[in-house]
Amino acid sequence: MNSRVEQSDSAGDIVKYVLALVLVAAGLFAFYWFEGQWPNVARVLSAGGGVVAGVVVFLTSRKGAQVREFLSESRFELRKVVWPKRQEATRTTWVVILVVVAISLLLAFFDVIVQAAVKWLLAR
């Protein structure tokens, strides 16, 4: 990410944040308020439309631009990832399973030993 001096939000951005929240809240309000009056499809579309409209308004603000830049940089970095082949992933999965089983058995053994020691001490 770029190292920039953070600036405070302008009045226009604050209005956009509030408008985005109002749009999301309105969509959710319509979803619950019109239960039984509107078909479920219309209620889901109202909630989805409110969320989408809120996100669109938010993305036009300065913070929204930062979010878009972050997502763009993240996508660029994901292209650099060397993903394992299927065979390598399968082998690694088996190693993890075997280690988990071994540690589970070791902890169970220690649990039995501690339990026997506590019973022996309490029996005295």
Stockholm file with secondary structure:
# STOCKHOLM 1.0

chainA/1-124         MNSRVEQSDSAGDIVKYVLALVLVAAGLFAFYWFEGQWPNVARVLSAGGGVVAGVVVFLTSRKGAQVREFLSESRFELRKVVWPKRQEATRTTWVVILVVVAISLLLAFFDVIVQAAVKWLLAR
#=GR chainA/1-124 SS CCCCCCCCCCHHHHHHHHHHHHHHHHHHHHHHHTBTTBCHHHHHHHHHHHHHHHHHHHHTSHHHHHHHHHHHHHHHHHHTCCCCCHHHHHHHHHHHHHHHHHHHHHHHHHHHHHHHHHHHHHHC
#=GC SS_cons         CCCCCCCCCCHHHHHHHHHHHHHHHHHHHHHHHTBTTBCHHHHHHHHHHHHHHHHHHHHTSHHHHHHHHHHHHHHHHHHTCCCCCHHHHHHHHHHHHHHHHHHHHHHHHHHHHHHHHHHHHHHC
//
